[in-house]
Amino acid sequence: MEFKDYYQILGLKEDAELKEIKRTYRKLALKLHPDVNPEADASEKFKEVAEAYEVLKDPKRRAEYDELRKYGGSRAGGFNDTGNWQHAEGADHEHNNADFADFFHSVFGDRGFTQGGAQHSTGHRSHQHVYKGQDAEIEVPVFLEDTLAESSKTIQFSIPAIENGQVKQVSKTLKVKIPMGVSDNDRIRLKGQGGPGHGDGPNGDLYLHIRLVPHPLFDVQGHDVIISIPISPWEAALGASITVPTLSGKIKLNVKPNSNSGQKMRVKGKGLKTKVGSGDMIAVLKIVLPAQISEDDKVLWQQFKDKNAFNPRNQWSD
């Protein structure tokens, strides 16, 4: 029996990651499906691609196959007439044109399979064109304010599907719920909302890839939000009660006397939501001078300088 190289069939390297294996399989399955491809050998190629994917997507089967593959291309061994592996030092082996499914059967026994692309039995005479629909993944922008509670969004996307023997783009519109407390790069699976299945195959799934929209005031650090609070020099010196924004509305914040620029104030519970509570808001003080200073202002600043011996750079003195 001829040894079949699953990696070569899918056009992949030996160290290909699962994500690449899935993406390559989907592309080849759509191209070679007998309902779309009129070539005489399309059905056989489609089956080979599906069986290669079935092995390489499963870590245990892939490990078994990789071990076997070390000898598969060697002239030091081969498969005997019963489909079992044999190894004899220095012995030649013959290859015949046995059905690919026989090779799969010889390696993995009677473990038939159903997966997202085609359903087969390990016997080569049983072949049904039944496959799961195409999965889809789309980015969903979410504002920080919308993460504080469950929200709804209407999304539109298109996905390839086989209709009347041709691959077409099917447009879909869905109203989806975005859970409270989602984070950047979260993935939400909507089962059965992907492309339509073929035959009795299930629909594919839709994955929502959450992207938090950058906020004009707040930066995000874990579940905390950070905001820069501009204050005047006299507010920093004398202290003040100021109004500051949060994601859920405005609050009063007390700035203590003798506050410095860069000083941080933590406001509990005013950050992003988590499964067990909320993050905090971190207010960073920033002393800001007026854009224009009048001559009278300059006189006052000069008087303050003359009466105050403070030197912020004393630590640099020799």
C-alpha positions as a Markdown table, in Angstrom:
| # | Residue | x | y | z |
|---|---|---|---|---|
| 1 | Met | 0.0 | 0.0 | 0.0 |
| 2 | Glu | 1.4 | 3.4 | -0.9 |
| 3 | Phe | 2.3 | 5.7 | 2.0 |
| 4 | Lys | 0.4 | 9.0 | 1.8 |
| 5 | Asp | 1.9 | 12.3 | 3.0 |
| 6 | Tyr | -0.9 | 14.2 | 4.6 |
| 7 | Tyr | 1.3 | 17.4 | 4.9 |
| 8 | Gln | 2.1 | 17.2 | 1.2 |
| 9 | Ile | -1.6 | 16.7 | 0.3 |
| 10 | Leu | -2.5 | 19.9 | 2.2 |
| 11 | Gly | 0.6 | 21.8 | 1.0 |
| 12 | Leu | 1.8 | 22.4 | 4.6 |
| 13 | Lys | 5.1 | 22.2 | 6.5 |
| 14 | Glu | 5.6 | 19.6 | 9.3 |
| 15 | Asp | 5.4 | 22.3 | 12.0 |
| 16 | Ala | 2.2 | 24.0 | 10.7 |
| 17 | Glu | 0.0 | 25.2 | 13.5 |
| 18 | Leu | -3.6 | 24.2 | 13.9 |
| 19 | Lys | -4.9 | 27.5 | 12.8 |
| 20 | Glu | -3.0 | 27.3 | 9.5 |
| 21 | Ile | -4.2 | 23.7 | 9.0 |
| 22 | Lys | -7.8 | 24.7 | 9.4 |
| 23 | Arg | -7.5 | 27.7 | 7.1 |
| 24 | Thr | -5.8 | 25.7 | 4.4 |
| 25 | Tyr | -8.3 | 22.9 | 4.6 |
| 26 | Arg | -11.3 | 25.2 | 4.3 |
| 27 | Lys | -9.8 | 26.8 | 1.2 |
| 28 | Leu | -9.0 | 23.4 | -0.5 |
| 29 | Ala | -12.4 | 21.9 | 0.5 |
| 30 | Leu | -14.3 | 24.7 | -1.2 |
| 31 | Lys | -12.1 | 24.5 | -4.3 |
| 32 | Leu | -12.3 | 20.7 | -4.7 |
| 33 | His | -15.8 | 20.0 | -3.6 |
| 34 | Pro | -17.5 | 17.8 | -6.3 |
| 35 | Asp | -20.6 | 20.1 | -6.3 |
| 36 | Val | -18.3 | 23.0 | -7.5 |
| 37 | Asn | -15.4 | 21.3 | -9.2 |
| 38 | Pro | -16.3 | 19.5 | -12.4 |
| 39 | Glu | -12.9 | 17.7 | -12.8 |
| 40 | Ala | -13.1 | 14.0 | -12.9 |
| 41 | Asp | -10.7 | 13.5 | -9.9 |
| 42 | Ala | -12.2 | 16.3 | -7.8 |
| 43 | Ser | -14.1 | 13.9 | -5.6 |
| 44 | Glu | -11.1 | 11.8 | -4.9 |
| 45 | Lys | -8.9 | 14.8 | -4.1 |
| 46 | Phe | -11.6 | 16.2 | -1.9 |
| 47 | Lys | -11.7 | 13.0 | 0.1 |
| 48 | Glu | -7.9 | 13.0 | 0.5 |
| 49 | Val | -7.9 | 16.5 | 1.7 |
| 50 | Ala | -10.7 | 15.8 | 4.2 |
| 51 | Glu | -8.9 | 12.7 | 5.6 |
| 52 | Ala | -5.6 | 14.5 | 5.8 |
| 53 | Tyr | -7.3 | 17.3 | 7.8 |
| 54 | Glu | -9.0 | 14.8 | 10.1 |
| 55 | Val | -5.7 | 13.4 | 11.2 |
| 56 | Leu | -3.7 | 16.6 | 11.4 |
| 57 | Lys | -6.3 | 18.5 | 13.4 |
| 58 | Asp | -6.3 | 15.9 | 16.1 |
| 59 | Pro | -3.2 | 16.1 | 18.3 |
| 60 | Lys | -3.2 | 12.4 | 19.2 |
| 61 | Arg | -3.7 | 11.2 | 15.7 |
| 62 | Arg | -1.1 | 13.7 | 14.4 |
| 63 | Ala | 1.4 | 12.4 | 16.9 |
| 64 | Glu | 0.8 | 8.8 | 15.8 |
| 65 | Tyr | 1.0 | 9.8 | 12.2 |
| 66 | Asp | 4.2 | 11.8 | 12.6 |
| 67 | Glu | 5.9 | 8.8 | 14.2 |
| 68 | Leu | 4.8 | 6.6 | 11.4 |
| 69 | Arg | 5.8 | 9.2 | 8.8 |
| 70 | Lys | 9.4 | 9.0 | 9.8 |
| 71 | Tyr | 9.6 | 5.7 | 7.9 |
| 72 | Gly | 6.8 | 6.3 | 5.3 |
| 73 | Gly | 9.1 | 7.6 | 2.6 |
| 74 | Ser | 12.0 | 5.3 | 3.3 |
| 75 | Arg | 12.9 | 2.2 | 1.3 |
| 76 | Ala | 13.6 | 0.4 | 4.6 |
| 77 | Gly | 10.0 | -0.4 | 5.2 |
| 78 | Gly | 6.5 | -0.2 | 4.0 |
| 79 | Phe | 3.0 | -1.6 | 4.3 |
| 80 | Asn | 2.3 | -5.2 | 3.8 |
| 81 | Asp | -0.7 | -6.7 | 2.0 |
| 82 | Thr | -2.9 | -6.5 | 5.1 |
| 83 | Gly | -2.3 | -2.8 | 5.5 |
| 84 | Asn | -0.1 | -3.2 | 8.6 |
| 85 | Trp | 3.3 | -1.5 | 9.0 |
| 86 | Gln | 6.3 | -3.6 | 8.5 |
| 87 | His | 10.0 | -2.7 | 8.8 |
| 88 | Ala | 12.9 | -4.8 | 7.5 |
| 89 | Glu | 16.4 | -3.4 | 7.4 |
| 90 | Gly | 17.5 | -3.1 | 3.7 |
| 91 | Ala | 14.3 | -4.6 | 2.3 |
| 92 | Asp | 12.5 | -2.9 | -0.6 |
| 93 | His | 8.7 | -2.4 | -0.7 |
| 94 | Glu | 6.2 | -2.0 | -3.4 |
| 95 | His | 3.6 | 0.7 | -3.7 |
| 96 | Asn | 0.2 | 0.0 | -5.3 |
| 97 | Asn | -2.8 | 2.2 | -6.1 |
| 98 | Ala | -5.0 | 1.2 | -3.1 |
| 99 | Asp | -7.6 | 3.6 | -2.1 |
| 100 | Phe | -6.4 | 6.4 | 0.2 |
| 101 | Ala | -9.2 | 5.5 | 2.7 |
| 102 | Asp | -7.5 | 2.1 | 3.1 |
| 103 | Phe | -4.4 | 3.8 | 4.3 |
| 104 | Phe | -6.3 | 5.8 | 6.8 |
| 105 | His | -8.1 | 2.6 | 7.9 |
| 106 | Ser | -4.8 | 0.7 | 8.2 |
| 107 | Val | -3.3 | 3.4 | 10.5 |
| 108 | Phe | -6.3 | 4.3 | 12.6 |
| 109 | Gly | -8.5 | 1.2 | 12.5 |
| 110 | Asp | -12.2 | 1.6 | 12.4 |
| 111 | Arg | -12.3 | 5.1 | 13.9 |
| 112 | Gly | -14.7 | 6.7 | 11.4 |
| 113 | Phe | -15.1 | 10.4 | 11.6 |
| 114 | Thr | -17.3 | 13.4 | 11.0 |
| 115 | Gln | -15.8 | 16.9 | 10.9 |
| 116 | Gly | -16.3 | 20.3 | 9.5 |
| 117 | Gly | -15.8 | 19.6 | 5.9 |
| 118 | Ala | -16.9 | 16.1 | 4.9 |
| 119 | Gln | -18.3 | 12.9 | 6.4 |
| 120 | His | -16.7 | 9.6 | 5.5 |
| 121 | Ser | -16.4 | 6.1 | 6.6 |
| 122 | Thr | -13.0 | 4.4 | 6.6 |
| 123 | Gly | -14.1 | 2.1 | 3.9 |
| 124 | His | -13.5 | 3.7 | 0.5 |
| 125 | Arg | -16.9 | 2.8 | -1.0 |
| 126 | Ser | -18.8 | 4.9 | 1.5 |
| 127 | His | -18.6 | 8.6 | 0.8 |
| 128 | Gln | -21.2 | 11.2 | 1.5 |
| 129 | His | -20.9 | 14.8 | 0.5 |
| 130 | Val | -21.9 | 16.1 | 3.9 |
| 131 | Tyr | -19.9 | 18.9 | 5.5 |
| 132 | Lys | -20.2 | 21.7 | 8.0 |
| 133 | Gly | -20.7 | 25.2 | 6.8 |
| 134 | Gln | -18.0 | 27.8 | 6.7 |
| 135 | Asp | -17.0 | 29.4 | 10.1 |
| 136 | Ala | -16.8 | 33.2 | 10.1 |
| 137 | Glu | -15.0 | 35.7 | 12.3 |
| 138 | Ile | -15.7 | 39.4 | 12.3 |
| 139 | Glu | -14.4 | 42.3 | 14.4 |
| 140 | Val | -17.0 | 44.1 | 16.5 |
| 141 | Pro | -16.0 | 47.6 | 17.8 |
| 142 | Val | -17.3 | 48.2 | 21.4 |
| 143 | Phe | -17.1 | 51.5 | 23.3 |
| 144 | Leu | -15.8 | 51.4 | 26.8 |
| 145 | Glu | -19.1 | 52.8 | 28.2 |
| 146 | Asp | -20.9 | 49.8 | 26.5 |
| 147 | Thr | -18.9 | 47.3 | 28.5 |
| 148 | Leu | -20.5 | 48.4 | 31.7 |
| 149 | Ala | -23.8 | 46.5 | 30.9 |
| 150 | Glu | -25.1 | 44.0 | 28.4 |
| 151 | Ser | -25.6 | 45.7 | 25.0 |
| 152 | Ser | -27.0 | 44.9 | 21.6 |
| 153 | Lys | -25.5 | 45.5 | 18.2 |
| 154 | Thr | -26.6 | 44.9 | 14.7 |
| 155 | Ile | -23.8 | 43.3 | 12.6 |
| 156 | Gln | -23.5 | 42.6 | 8.9 |
| 157 | Phe | -21.1 | 40.2 | 7.3 |
| 158 | Ser | -20.8 | 37.9 | 4.2 |
| 159 | Ile | -19.5 | 34.3 | 4.0 |
| 160 | Pro | -18.8 | 31.9 | 1.1 |
| 161 | Ala | -21.3 | 29.1 | 0.6 |
| 162 | Ile | -22.2 | 26.6 | -2.1 |
| 163 | Glu | -25.4 | 27.4 | -3.9 |
| 164 | Asn | -26.5 | 25.5 | -7.0 |
| 165 | Gly | -23.1 | 24.1 | -7.5 |
| 166 | Gln | -21.3 | 27.5 | -7.3 |
| 167 | Val | -19.4 | 29.3 | -4.5 |
| 168 | Lys | -21.3 | 32.5 | -3.7 |
| 169 | Gln | -21.0 | 35.2 | -1.0 |
| 170 | Val | -24.0 | 35.0 | 1.3 |
| 171 | Ser | -24.8 | 38.2 | 3.2 |
| 172 | Lys | -26.2 | 38.0 | 6.8 |
| 173 | Thr | -27.5 | 40.5 | 9.2 |
| 174 | Leu | -27.8 | 39.7 | 12.9 |
| 175 | Lys | -28.7 | 41.4 | 16.1 |
| 176 | Val | -26.2 | 40.1 | 18.7 |
| 177 | Lys | -25.8 | 40.6 | 22.5 |
| 178 | Ile | -22.5 | 41.8 | 23.8 |
| 179 | Pro | -22.0 | 40.6 | 27.4 |
| 180 | Met | -21.2 | 43.0 | 30.2 |
| 181 | Gly | -17.5 | 43.1 | 31.0 |
| 182 | Val | -16.0 | 42.1 | 27.6 |
| 183 | Ser | -12.3 | 42.9 | 27.1 |
| 184 | Asp | -10.2 | 43.7 | 24.0 |
| 185 | Asn | -9.5 | 40.6 | 21.9 |
| 186 | Asp | -12.3 | 38.5 | 23.5 |
| 187 | Arg | -13.9 | 36.0 | 21.1 |
| 188 | Ile | -17.6 | 35.2 | 21.4 |
| 189 | Arg | -18.9 | 32.1 | 19.6 |
| 190 | Leu | -22.4 | 32.1 | 18.1 |
| 191 | Lys | -23.1 | 28.5 | 17.2 |
| 192 | Gly | -24.8 | 27.9 | 13.9 |
| 193 | Gln | -24.6 | 31.5 | 12.7 |
| 194 | Gly | -21.9 | 30.9 | 10.1 |
| 195 | Gly | -22.3 | 29.6 | 6.6 |
| 196 | Pro | -25.0 | 27.0 | 5.7 |
| 197 | Gly | -24.0 | 23.3 | 5.9 |
| 198 | His | -24.3 | 21.0 | 2.9 |
| 199 | Gly | -26.6 | 18.0 | 3.0 |
| 200 | Asp | -27.2 | 17.1 | 6.6 |
| 201 | Gly | -24.1 | 19.0 | 7.8 |
| 202 | Pro | -24.5 | 21.6 | 10.5 |
| 203 | Asn | -24.1 | 25.3 | 9.9 |
| 204 | Gly | -20.8 | 26.9 | 10.6 |
| 205 | Asp | -20.2 | 29.1 | 13.6 |
| 206 | Leu | -19.7 | 32.9 | 13.9 |
| 207 | Tyr | -17.0 | 34.3 | 16.1 |
| 208 | Leu | -17.2 | 37.9 | 17.3 |
| 209 | His | -13.7 | 39.4 | 17.8 |
| 210 | Ile | -14.1 | 42.2 | 20.3 |
| 211 | Arg | -12.2 | 45.4 | 19.7 |
| 212 | Leu | -12.4 | 48.1 | 22.3 |
| 213 | Val | -12.6 | 51.5 | 20.7 |
| 214 | Pro | -9.9 | 53.9 | 21.9 |
| 215 | His | -11.5 | 56.5 | 24.3 |
| 216 | Pro | -10.7 | 60.3 | 24.0 |
| 217 | Leu | -10.2 | 60.6 | 27.8 |
| 218 | Phe | -9.5 | 57.2 | 29.2 |
| 219 | Asp | -6.6 | 54.7 | 28.7 |
| 220 | Val | -7.2 | 51.1 | 29.7 |
| 221 | Gln | -4.8 | 49.1 | 31.9 |
| 222 | Gly | -6.3 | 45.7 | 32.7 |
| 223 | His | -9.7 | 46.5 | 34.2 |
| 224 | Asp | -8.6 | 49.9 | 35.4 |
| 225 | Val | -9.1 | 53.1 | 33.4 |
| 226 | Ile | -6.6 | 56.0 | 33.6 |
| 227 | Ile | -7.5 | 59.6 | 33.1 |
| 228 | Ser | -5.3 | 62.7 | 33.1 |
| 229 | Ile | -6.8 | 65.5 | 35.3 |
| 230 | Pro | -5.6 | 69.0 | 34.5 |
| 231 | Ile | -5.4 | 71.3 | 37.5 |
| 232 | Ser | -4.2 | 74.9 | 38.0 |
| 233 | Pro | -1.1 | 75.7 | 40.1 |
| 234 | Trp | -3.2 | 77.3 | 42.8 |
| 235 | Glu | -5.5 | 74.3 | 42.9 |
| 236 | Ala | -2.4 | 72.1 | 43.4 |
| 237 | Ala | -1.1 | 74.4 | 46.1 |
| 238 | Leu | -4.3 | 75.2 | 48.0 |
| 239 | Gly | -6.4 | 72.1 | 47.2 |
| 240 | Ala | -9.7 | 72.0 | 45.5 |
| 241 | Ser | -12.9 | 70.1 | 44.9 |
| 242 | Ile | -13.2 | 69.5 | 41.1 |
| 243 | Thr | -15.7 | 67.8 | 38.8 |
| 244 | Val | -14.2 | 64.9 | 36.8 |
| 245 | Pro | -15.8 | 62.6 | 34.2 |
| 246 | Thr | -16.1 | 58.8 | 34.6 |
| 247 | Leu | -17.4 | 56.1 | 32.3 |
| 248 | Ser | -20.8 | 56.2 | 34.1 |
| 249 | Gly | -21.1 | 60.0 | 34.8 |
| 250 | Lys | -19.4 | 62.9 | 36.6 |
| 251 | Ile | -18.2 | 62.8 | 40.2 |
| 252 | Lys | -16.6 | 65.2 | 42.6 |
| 253 | Leu | -12.9 | 64.7 | 43.3 |
| 254 | Asn | -11.0 | 66.3 | 46.2 |
| 255 | Val | -7.5 | 67.4 | 45.4 |
| 256 | Lys | -5.4 | 67.8 | 48.5 |
| 257 | Pro | -3.2 | 70.9 | 49.2 |
| 258 | Asn | 0.4 | 70.7 | 48.0 |
| 259 | Ser | -0.4 | 68.1 | 45.3 |
| 260 | Asn | 2.2 | 67.5 | 42.6 |
| 261 | Ser | 1.9 | 67.0 | 38.9 |
| 262 | Gly | 1.9 | 63.2 | 38.2 |
| 263 | Gln | 0.4 | 62.4 | 41.5 |
| 264 | Lys | -2.2 | 59.5 | 41.2 |
| 265 | Met | -5.6 | 59.3 | 42.9 |
| 266 | Arg | -7.5 | 56.0 | 42.8 |
| 267 | Val | -11.3 | 56.0 | 42.6 |
| 268 | Lys | -12.7 | 52.6 | 43.5 |
| 269 | Gly | -15.2 | 50.8 | 41.3 |
| 270 | Lys | -15.1 | 53.4 | 38.5 |
| 271 | Gly | -13.2 | 51.2 | 36.0 |
| 272 | Leu | -14.3 | 48.4 | 33.7 |
| 273 | Lys | -16.6 | 45.6 | 34.9 |
| 274 | Thr | -15.3 | 42.1 | 35.7 |
| 275 | Lys | -17.0 | 38.9 | 36.5 |
| 276 | Val | -16.5 | 39.5 | 40.2 |
| 277 | Gly | -16.7 | 43.3 | 40.4 |
| 278 | Ser | -15.3 | 46.4 | 38.9 |
| 279 | Gly | -11.9 | 47.9 | 38.2 |
| 280 | Asp | -10.8 | 51.3 | 39.4 |
| 281 | Met | -10.3 | 54.7 | 37.8 |
| 282 | Ile | -6.9 | 56.2 | 38.3 |
| 283 | Ala | -6.7 | 60.0 | 38.1 |
| 284 | Val | -3.3 | 61.4 | 37.3 |
| 285 | Leu | -2.9 | 65.1 | 38.2 |
| 286 | Lys | -1.3 | 67.4 | 35.6 |
| 287 | Ile | -0.5 | 71.0 | 36.6 |
| 288 | Val | -1.4 | 73.3 | 33.7 |
| 289 | Leu | -0.5 | 77.0 | 33.4 |
| 290 | Pro | -2.8 | 79.5 | 31.7 |
| 291 | Ala | -2.2 | 79.8 | 27.9 |
| 292 | Gln | -1.8 | 83.6 | 28.3 |
| 293 | Ile | -0.2 | 85.4 | 31.3 |
| 294 | Ser | -0.9 | 89.1 | 31.6 |
| 295 | Glu | 1.6 | 91.7 | 32.9 |
| 296 | Asp | -0.3 | 91.8 | 36.2 |
| 297 | Asp | -0.1 | 88.0 | 36.5 |
| 298 | Lys | 3.7 | 88.3 | 35.9 |
| 299 | Val | 4.0 | 90.7 | 38.8 |
| 300 | Leu | 2.1 | 88.4 | 41.1 |
| 301 | Trp | 4.3 | 85.4 | 40.1 |
| 302 | Gln | 7.4 | 87.5 | 40.6 |
| 303 | Gln | 6.2 | 88.5 | 44.1 |
| 304 | Phe | 5.6 | 84.9 | 44.9 |
| 305 | Lys | 9.0 | 83.9 | 43.7 |
| 306 | Asp | 10.7 | 86.6 | 45.7 |
| 307 | Lys | 8.9 | 85.6 | 48.9 |
| 308 | Asn | 9.5 | 81.8 | 48.5 |
| 309 | Ala | 12.9 | 80.2 | 48.8 |
| 310 | Phe | 11.6 | 76.9 | 47.4 |
| 311 | Asn | 13.9 | 75.2 | 44.8 |
| 312 | Pro | 12.5 | 72.0 | 43.2 |
| 313 | Arg | 16.0 | 71.1 | 42.1 |
| 314 | Asn | 17.7 | 71.0 | 45.5 |
| 315 | Gln | 18.5 | 67.4 | 45.1 |
| 316 | Trp | 20.8 | 68.2 | 42.2 |
| 317 | Ser | 23.0 | 70.5 | 44.3 |
| 318 | Asp | 26.6 | 69.5 | 45.0 |
